[in-house]
Amino acid sequence: MEDNKLNSYHIFMFPFKWDYKAEDKALNEISFEKRTSVEKVQEILEEGEWEEGEFDVNKEDRNYNEYVYFHEHVRRVVYNNKDNRVTKYFYYEGGENGKYNITIKKGDRCIKSNLDSIDEENKLIFGYDHLYLYKKNNKKELCIFDGLMAEEIDEEVLNDYEKIELKDVKISIEDEKKLILEKDSEVIVRTDNIKEKLYYSLELDGVALRLYDTGIGVLSYHLKNSRYSKKEDILKINEYGRRIYPQYLPINKVKNSFLADRLELKMDKKDPICEDFEGGCGPSDDYELGRLSKTVMDLLGDKFREKDFIGKSVKKGEVVICPVIDDRMFTISWYLNDEIANELKRSGYRGEYKYLKDDFWHRYTFVDGGDKSCHHRDMFKDFNRDITYERWVDYGSFFGITRYSFVFLGYESDFNNDVILTHIRTMYYQLVVLALVQRASILRFSEEVFNISELEEKKNIYNLVDRIRELHKHYIQFINKIYFRDITAQEQGAELYNKLLQAMDTEREIKDLDNEIDELHKYATLIEENERNKRLNWLTIIGALFVIPSFFTGFFGMNIVDINNELFTSDGPLTLGRVLSAPSFWDWAFTYLVLPATLIGFFIWRLKDWLYNFYRSKKKVGNVLFYLLIFISFLVSLVGIETLFSFINKFIKWILRS
């Protein structure tokens, strides 16, 4: 097969939630609109290596074909332009030319095979294609790299190893446990076990990032494989290349299962980004809980933080991200293999297609690098039927769809190489993006409902009703602008899209979220009505209090007592004794202070619980100003506006004169 001919094409997609920290407050105390400001995150991205990309439908035929594939209302969300406020598309500079390298630790095991055979090219062969021995300088351990010729192994992967020339090296096994290599009668390596490693190097076809105003992002790695054609290699590339953090601990055990020993991104004129999941890129440190792979975080930039990373505080102006799925990225894979495609379409027992019972098709679609994940005959068969899009099965073209994958397998034909591969890279990729964003947005809104419930329990400073109204508004926008039931007039595209939504259970999730949002909205309405009734009750009480002074002023007149003339006519000092000795003061005090104060005190005692809640309320300052205005109005009604101003004027003159 020619070197430049693709054996497979892979897209690893990382959907995540993001929050922009617009204020120096806890994230759940900042409004949803401020946390999901795409413009703010765009400014941060463009400070680094990211550039906004604008879709040009006239640039090439492929762009036109992709553009007209979708309905008009869908294009506004799928394709980026300067006026698009729903989504933004960015590409990473240098992402088109680079490598995505995957190193897999196959585990420690004792060598029991016959190691005496060495071929003319100094290769040690026992059940592997090509096998090379390397000695790690500081640990005296052997490492076997399988799957690549020695000259194809990246030098940076081997910089900690010393290559062992097998020529004139005596290899022996002691007690069926110890592997011994001797040269010139000198033992150069003695070890109980060897470490076997597989190494895959894929070409980068681009690194893309999409952001949506629901607080969702999708980071995509587009990869070309022209080196590895065996089906086991394809399975391992998909399984190990998509992991972004350990599924469980300790690290050694998970690396023996499905976590890569090392991931590396290499791009033109940029330092490599490597991740070994053990603290940086060296085995000295332990894995830190909540940390995502550097192949994700270093791409996004210094102002992005993992949500669950213990010990890392988030500052104002930074962005917090959190995976939507789990430790796995969504996987799109295109793979051509005549032998497998021919076997899958054949009829077996009782005329059933062979793919219904085929282990590889199950593992490929469910992205199982090891053994298949189902060992029940009937369930296995049902799974294979459910995940398969069967329209082109008799042509040997198989599409498989799960919650975590969208895969294609077919013959090595010009049609599959040109048309289907182009569709995988364009239209079908956009289908998956839409489905992932919808699923992620649903999870995002469900989380917001939970956070709002916590705000009520903690009596947060933000108004609960306002937060519910805001969430409801953004949810309606999501339903109208991003959640589509029909996206294309092309039957195959519509069927694949519906199968994606079915695999992700989107329709049921939307119905459940509808109920959650609706109940929350009803709750907000109930709270508003309750608060409105409380205010009306309080205004009724205030109005009742105004009846008392109105009665006295109406019965006795506004000037029943003239306290101003008695206290301010003489030039002597205004002393407490002088005030208390004035008869009109006691008339005024009883009429306008004692009697109203007694009645007001009675109502306060009856409303003490409500007043306590008022003191603890979220709008304390606003309420104080509101009721202060009521008190001033009450005071004016007691003494009359003219009497009050006259008293204040004479009091000020008296102070200046003193």
N, C-alpha and C positions, 0 to 999 in steps of 0.2 A: 504493500500500500504506500502511496506517495506521502512524503513527509508533511506536505501542506494540506493534505486532505483530512478533514475533521473526522474523528471517530465518534466524538460526542460533544455536546454543548451543554453548559451548566449555568444556571443563575441561582445564586443564593440570596434570599430576600429576608432582611431583618426588619419586621414591623415593630414599632415602639411608640409608647406614649411620651409626650414631652410637655414640660411646663416651664415657662419663662418666669423667673422670679423678678417681678417688677417693683416690689417693695420689700423693705426690711421687716417682713412678717412671716409667720408660718405660711406655707404654700396654700393650705386649705382655708386661710383667712383672706387670700387675695382673690379678686373676682375672676370668674372663668374667662371673661373677655380679655383681661390683661394677661392672664397666664398663657393664652393661646394666640398671642400676637405674632403672626407669621412675619410681619415686617421687622420686628425686633430680632427674631432669630436669623432672618436673612442678613441683617447687618453684621451679626456675629460670624456667620459662615463666610461672608465675603471678605472679612478681615484675614481669613486663612487662605486655603488652596481651592476653595469652592467658587465656581462661577455659575451665575444663573443662565440657564439655557432656554432659548425660545424656539418653539417648534415652527419650522418653515415648511409649509405644505408644498411649496414649489421648488424646493431644493433638489429633490430627486423623485423618481417614479415611486419608490418604496414609500416615501412620506405621503404622497397623494393617495396611494392604495390603502394605507393605514388610516388616513384621515376620513375618507368616504366610507370606511367600513362601519363607523359608528353613527348613531343618530345625532342630530344637531345638539340637543340638550346635553348629551354625554360628552361631546367634544370639549365643552367649556370646562369640564372637570379633568378630562384625560390629558389635554394638551395645554402647555403653559404659554402665556403671553403676558405682556407688561401690565395689562388691565385686569388680570385674573386675580381675584382676592380669595378664591376658595383654595387654590393649590399653587405651589411653586416647585419648579424643577431645577435641580442643580447637578452639575457634573464636576468630577474631581480632576484637576489638571494633572496630566500625565497618566491617567487611569487607562488610557487606550493602549499604552505600551508598558508592559510589565509582566510580573509573574505572581501567581498565587500558589505557594508551595505548601504541601501537606506532608508531614512526617508522621508515620504511625508506628507506635511501639506494639509489637505483636505479643510481647510477654517474655518472661524469663522461662527457659526450659532447659533440661539436660539433653545434650546431644547423644543419641544412641545409634545414629546411623554410621555407615562405613565412610570414614573421612579420608581414606587412603588414596582415593582416585583424584588425580589432579590433571586437568587437560593441558593442551599445549599453550593455552593463553593464560595459564596460571589462575584458572577459575575453579573454585571448589563447588562441585555440583552434587546435590543429593535431594532431588525433589523440588528444586527451584529453577527458574529460568537462568538467572544470572545472580551469582552470590559472591559478595566481596567481604573480606574480613578487615575490620579496623580495630585498633587498640586504643582505648582511651587512656591518655598518659597518666592521669592521677589516680585512676581506679583499677587499672590492669584488667579491664573488662573488654570482651569482644562485642562488636556490633556488626550485625549482618544487614546490609541494605539489599533489598530484593526488588526487582521490577525495572531497574535502570542499568544501563551500562555505566561503568565507573566514571567515564569522562562526562556523563550527563548529570552526575550528582553535583549539586551546587556546592561550591567550595566553602561557602559560609556555614553550611550545615556540618561540614566535616572539619571545621577549624579546631575542634577539640580532640580530634582523633588522629592517630598515626596509622597510615596504611601499611598493612602487612604484606610484603611480597611473598607469595606462596611458593615461588621457585626455590628449590633446595631446602624447603622447610619440611621437617618431619612432623606429622600430625598423629597423635595417639590419644587413646582414651584409657584412663586409669579407673578401675573399679566401676566402670560404666557410669561414672559421674563427672570425673574431672577431665576437662579438655586440655591437652598439653601440646604446645607448639615449640619445636626445638630447631635451632639453626646453628650449624657448626658446633654441635654437641653442647650448645648452651640453650637453656630454657628461656624463651622470650615471653611466653604467656602461659600461665597456669590458672585456670578458673573452673569453678563448679558449673556455672551456667553461662550461656551467651544471651545477649539481648538482640532479638531480631527486629529489624525495622524496615518498613516499606516507605518509599519516597515517591511523591507525585509532584510534578511541576506543570501547572496549567498556565496558558497565556491569558493575560487580562485583555478583555475586549471593551472594558469600560467600568467605571464605578459611578453610580447615579444615586441621587437622593431626592425624594419627594416629601414635601411638607403640606399638611392640610390644616384648615382653620378649626378643625375639631380637636386639635392637639395631638395629631397622629403623624408619624413619619415612616417612610419605607426606604431603607438603605439597601442597594442592590449591587452585587458583584457579578459581572458577566464574564464567563470563562470559556476558553476554547481548548479542546483536548485533541491533539493530533499524534500523540505518542502511544496511548494505551488503548487497546481494542478489546481485551478480554473482559468478559462480563463481570468477573470478580473485582477487577480493577474499577470498573464503573460503579459498582456497589460501594466500594470503599471510598471512592472520591466523594460520592454523595453523602455517605454516613459521617465520615470524619471531617469533611470540609465545612459542614454546616453548623458545628457546635461552637457556641460562644462563651460557655462557662461550664464547669463540671456539674453533671446531674446529681452526683453524690460524692462523698468523701470516704476514704482517703484517695488522694490523687492516683497513686500507683494502681489501685484496683480499677478505677474508672478508665484509666488509660489502657488497661488491658482489655477493656470492653468496647467502647466506642468513642472515646475522647482522643483527639490527635495529640501526639507527643509534642508537636510543634506546628504552629501555623506561621506563615511568613508572607507579607506583601512587599513586593519589590516594584518600584516605579522609576521611570527615568529621572535622573538628577535629583533623587530624593533618598534619604536614608531608609533602609529596610525597616519595616514594622514587624516585629516578631512577638509571638506569644507561646509560652510553654505551660501556662496555667499553674506555675509554681512561684509566682512573685517575680515580675519583670520577665527577663529571659534567661534566668539562671536558676538552678535547683536549690539555691541556698535558703530561700525564703518559702514560707508556707503560703498557700492560696488564701487570699483575703476575701472573706464572705461578702457577696454582693458585687464583686468586681467583674465587669464584662471584659471580653477579649480586647487586647490592644488593637487588634485589627479593625475594631469598631471605634473605640474611644479615641485613638490617636488620629483617625481620619476625621472625626467630627471636630476635634480641636480642644484647646485647654479650658474653654468656658462651658464644656458639657460635663455633667456629673451623673454618676449612677445613683438612682433613687435609694437603693438598699445598701449602698456601700457604707459599712459601719466606720465611724471615725472621720468621715469627710463632711464638713459643714458646707452649706450652699450659700453663696453670697449674692447680694443684689446684682442683677445683670447677668446671672448665669442661667443655664438651662439644665433642668433635671430630666433624665430619660429613664424609662423602665420597659423591659421587654413585654410584648403582648402575648406571645405564645409561651415559650419556656426556654430551655437551653438550646433549642434547635431553631435554625432559620428555615423558612419555607424554601423548598427545592423545586426548581424547574429543570428538567433534564430531557435531552434529545439524543437518542442512541440508535445507530443502525447496525444490524447484525442479521445477515441472511439466514443463517442456520437457526437462530432462535425464533425469528419471525415466521419462518416456514413451519417450525414445530408447533408454535402456539396456535396457528390457524387450522391445523389438521383436526380431523374428527377422530374421536376415540371411541370409548365404550358407549353404545347406544346413541351414536351420532353426536355426542357432546364435543364441543371444542376443547382442545387440549389445554388452552390457557386457564380453564376453570380449575384445573388441578395442578397447575404448574408452579413449582416453588420459586423459580427465578422471577416470574412475572409478579408474584406476590411480594417478594423481597424488594424488587426494583420499585414498585409503586409505593410501598410502605416505607421505603428507604431503610431497609434492614441490611446492614453490612455483614452481619453474622447470620445466625440461623433465622428461619422464619418465625414470626411472632404469634402464629396460631397453629395449634396442633390438634384441632378437632376437625374431622373430615368434613362434616356437613357445614360447619361454620366457615371453614376455610374456603369451601366452594362458593358459599353465599357471598363472602367477602370479595372474592375474585370477580364475581358477577357484578356486584354493586359498584366496584371501583372502576370498571371498564366501560369506556364509551365505545359501543359496538358497531357503529355505522359502517366502518371500513375494515372490519375484521377479515372478511374474505379476501381482501386485497393485501393482507398481512400488515396492516397499519393499525397500531394499538395505542389508544390514549388511556392513561390511568390517572384518576383524580382522587385525592384524599384531603383531609384537613391540612396536611403538611406538605403536599406534593402535587405537581402537575407534570406528568412524564409522557414521552412518546417513544415508541419502539417500532422500527419498520425495516424494510429492505434497503439495501444500498442502491438507490435509484436516483436519477437526476431530479425527479419530482420531489422526493423526500429531501434531497440535498439543497435544492433551490427553494421550492415553494413552501414546504412544511417548516424548514429551518427558519426561513424569513418570517413566517407566521409566528413561530415560537419566540423569536426575538422582538416582535412588534405587537401584533394584535393580541395574541394569546398572553403575552406578558402583561399587556394593559388589562386584560380580563382578570388576571390574577391580582394585579395591583388594586383594582376596584373591589374585588371580593375581600382582600385582606384589610383594606381601609374601612370597609363597612363593618367587618367583624371587630376590628380594633376599636372603631368609634362606638360600637354598641357596648363593648367592655368598658370603654372610657366613661360613657354616660352612666352606666351602672355604678361605677366607682364614685362618680360625682353625687349620685343619689345617696350613697352610703355616707360620704363626707358631709353632706348637708344634714343628715340625721344626727351625726356627731356634733355639728354646730349647735343644734337645739339642746342636746344634752349638756354641753359645756357652756351654754349661754354665751356664745361668741359675740364679739363686738359688732359684727356685721348683721345687718337685718336679715332674718331668715326668709321672710317673704320675698325680698328683693332678690336673694340668691336663687330661690325657686323660680321666680319669674324669668330671671336671666337664663337659667338652665333650660327652661321650657322653650324660650325663644331660640336658643342655639340648636336644640333638638329638632324643632320644626324646620330650621334651615338645613340641617343634616338630611332629614327625610326628603326635602324638596330638591336638594342640590347634589347629593352624593348617593343616596340609596335609590337604585334604579332596578325595576323589575324587567325592563326590556331595554337593551342597549344597542342592538343591531338588527338589521333586516335579514342578515345572512343566517340561514337556518342552522348550519353547523356551529357558528359562533354563539347563537342564542342557546342551542342545546348544551354546549360546553359551559357557558356561563351559568345556566340553570343547574347543571350538575355540580359546579363549584359551590353555588349557594346551598345546594342540598347537602353537600359534604360538610360544609361549615355550619349547617343548621341555622342559617341566617334568618329565615322567615319566622321560625319559632322564637328565636332570640329577640327579634324585632317586636313580636307580639307581647312577649314578657316585659320588654322595656317600655312598650306603650302603656301597659298596665301600671308599671312602676311610676312613670312620669305623670300619668293621669291621676293616680292616687295622691302623688305629691302635690300636684297642682290643686286638687280638691282640698287637700290639707291646708295649702296656702290661702285659698279662698275662705276656708273656715276660720283660720286665724285672723284674717283681715276683718271678717264680719264680727268676730268676737271682740277685737280691739275697737272696732267702730262702736259697738254697743257699749263698751266700757267708757269710751269718751262721751257718748251721748248721756250715759248715766251720770258721769261726773259733771257735765255741763248742766244737767237738770238739778244736781245738788247745788252748784254755784248759783244758778238762777233762784233757787229757794232761799239761799242766804241773802240775796239782794232784796228779797221781800221785806226783811226786818228793817234795814235802814230806810228803805223806801216808805215803809209804814210810818216811821217816826218823823221823817222829813215831810211827809205829806200831811201828817196830823198836826205837828208842832211848827212846821215851817223850817226853812233852811238855816235860819239864824236863831235857833232856840237858845244857843249859848254864844257869847261873844268872848271867847278866850283870848283873842288877839289884843283887844283894847286893855284888858286887865293886866296882861303880862308885859306888854311892850310900850305903854304910855309913859311910864316914868323912866328916868335916866339911870336909875340904880342898876346894879348887877343882877343878872338873872340867876338866882340861886334856887337850890332845891326847896328850901323853906318857903321862899316866895311863891313858887309854883304850887306847893301843897296847900298853902294857906288861902289860895284863891278859890272862892266858892264855885265859880263857873268851871274851874278845872274838873271838879268832882262830878258836876252835872254832865260835862262833856265826856268824861272818862266812862261813866256808867252807861250813857246813851250809846256812845259810839265804839267803846272798847270792851267793857265787861260783858254786856249782854251779847253782842255778836261773837266775842271770843268764846263765851260759854257754849253757844250753839255750834260754833265751828269746832271746838274741842270735842263736843259730843260726836259730831260726824267723823272727825279724825279717829276717835276711839273705835267707832264702828267700822272704819275702813282701814284699820292699821295693817292688815295683811296686804291689802292692795297697795298701800303706800310703801311697804317694804319692797314689794316687787317692782314698784316704780323706781325706787332708789337703785335697784340692781339692774334696771332695764338697759337695753343696748343704746337707746337714744336719750341718755340721762341729760346731757347738756341741752338738747333741743327741748325736752320736756320742761326743764327748769325755766328756760326763757319763756316758754309758752305760758306756764302757770304764774310766772312773775308778772307777765302782762295782765293776766286775769286779776292778780292781787292789786295791781296799780289801779285797774279799772274799778275794782271793789272799793278801794280807798277813796277814789274820786267820787264815787256814788255816795259814800258816807258823809263827807264834809262839803262836797260841791267843789267844782273845779276852781271857781273864783276864790273861795275860802282857802283852798289848798295852796294856790299860787301866792295869795296874800300872806299866808303864814310863812311860806318858804322865803318870800322877798324880805319880810321883816326880820326873819331869823338871820339871813345873810347880812343885812344892814347892821343888825345888832353885833354880829361877830366882827365886822369891819370896824365898827365904832369902838368895840372893846380893845 
